[in-house]
Amino acid sequence: MLKAPGNLGLPGIDQRECGPTTHHALCARGRWTFFSTIDLRVSAPGFAATYTMEIAQNSEVRATYRESAGGRTRSGEILLVGTESVAYRTQETFPDDVSVLDTMISPPILTAQLAALLLDQGVIGPPADVTAIRTIRASSTTQYIRASAPSAALLFAPPWRMSGTARPGATRNDVAFAMKLDYRPVDAKGAVLTGRTETLAIEGSMSFAPRRDALPDSFDLSGFSLLRDDKKVDAQPTVGAFRKVIAR
């Protein structure tokens, strides 16, 4: 993971940056990014994670994560309410100079973008085209894959290859999938680690049902910490009560 997305300093076209040409990195856009909910399970040697995310029509988000690596596990749940207010719960402790929102919500965003991009490349069509189980494949010997969040980015260097399946999910609005991505890793500055190849497995489902207008006012916030513009807010019983506080 790169600590800060954005220009990494190469002159001219930076093949690690999103762009419109085949000289730029591939980035998730369009049809497969318009999901309302996503449920992901990710595994790699020494690493396992689950992520969920729901996006409302007004851009409010609820996300959960659980990551295990090196004998340690981190997990949590976070809600973006309105534009600058956050409700979260976790057993992690964050330093004062760290953004809780960025730290907690970045992993689900990054992984969802990666899944959306790989499905777009593999299906070569919109989600509605997945009407039966089908084999999907995609690869590139020249283009990076890039996923970005507010304060982090992921890069997967070429040559990379994805193989897997996509099929209709539990409802007519769902697509289920299982994919394996082989790629070359990069260091913290985006430089390719030559001579190394890594594998990531991603499975789960996306729903393309219409997004609800907003997160429900009735959502229970018992045990959640609340922030508005990174400042603590007194505990509230529900999202609706939190809305009233931040509207003042």
C-alpha positions, -999 to +999 in steps of 0.1 A: +000+000+000+012+035-009+010+060+019-002+088-003-019+086-037-012+110-065+018+120-086+047+097-078+072+119-097+079+103-131+083+127-160+057+127-187+030+100-186+032+081-153+021+045-160+012+041-123-014+069-125-050+066-138-056+080-172-073+075-206-046+058-225-030+024-226+001+040-211-018+048-179-028+025-150-061+007-152-086+021-126-121+012-116-147+034-133-183+031-145-207+002-145-191-021-120-185+006-094-222+015-091-230-013-066-252-007-036-236-033-014-205-055-016-193-084+005-157-095+000-134-122+012-097-118+004-068-142+010-031-143+003-002-161+020-002-150+056-032-127+051-070-131+053-096-104+053-133-098+050-149-064+039-184-052+035-197-019+023-230-002+016-233+030-003-264+052-001-277+075-028-266+105-008-230+090-006-233+080+030-214+048+036-213+019+061-183-003+060-168-032+080-134-048+079-116-077+096-079-084+087-056-110+100-019-112+094+012-121+114-009-135+143-027-101+147-062-092+139-078-057+133-115-051+128-141-024+130-172-008+117-176+027+104-204+049+091-199+081+072-230+102+081-236+133+061-204+147+046-180+152+076-194+131+104-183+096+114-196+069+138-172+040+144-165+011+167-132-008+170-108-022+195-080-004+178-064+027+192-056+055+168-029+082+173-043+117+176-027+127+142-044+098+123-077+102+105-100+075+119-122+077+087-093+073+063-077+045+083-109+025+087-126+030+054-096+028+031-092-010+030-129-017+020-127+010-006-095-002-021-106-038-022-140-030-037-123-010-064-100-038-072-129-063-075-149-039-096-120-034-120-112-071-124-149-079-130-151-051-156-120-064-174-131-101-171-168-098-180-162-072-207-197-060-202-221-047-175-233-067-145-266-074-163-246-095-188-239-121-161-270-143-166-253-177-160-220-189-145-191-180-168-154-182-168-137-148-167-101-139-176-080-107-180-044-099-181-018-072-191+019-072-197+022-034-197-005-017-176-006-014-138-038-018-118-044+011-094-070+014-066-072+047-046-088+058-014-086+093+003-052+087+018-039+055+003-034+036-029-027+001-041-006-008-071-004-041-089+024-042-114+024-060-148+026-086-160-006-096-141-032-122-148-067-128-134-088-159-138-120-169-121-158-171-124-188-148-123-224-160-118-258-146-108-261-141-071-289-147-046-312-122-062-316-108-097-297-078-087-266-097-074-234-109-090-213-135-072-176-141-082-144-158-073-111-145-088-074-151-085-050-124-093-013-131-100+008-099-102+042-083-094+043-063-062+057-028-057+075-011-028+061+018-008+072+042-035+056+023-063+088+007-077+084-029-090+100-056-068+116-075-096+118-112-094+087-115-073+052-127-081+023-127-056-012-141-057-044-126-042-077-145-041-109-125-040-145-139-037-178-124-028-208-107-042-221-073-053-256-061-053-268-036-080-302-031-064-311+006-062-292+024-034-313+035-005-316+073-002-296+075+030-284+053+059-315+045+081-323+068+110-330+038+131-295+024+128-284+015+164-252+034+175-248+017+209-211+013+215-200+037+187-177+067+190-189+098+171-169+125+154-178+157+136-150+173+116-126+151+136-139+164+169-157+141+194-194+142+197-215+129+227-228+094+223-262+091+205-286+062+204-293+062+166-281+076+133-313+098+134-303+113+167-268+118+154-282+137+124-300+161+147-268+169+166-247+175+135-275+196+119-272+222+147 
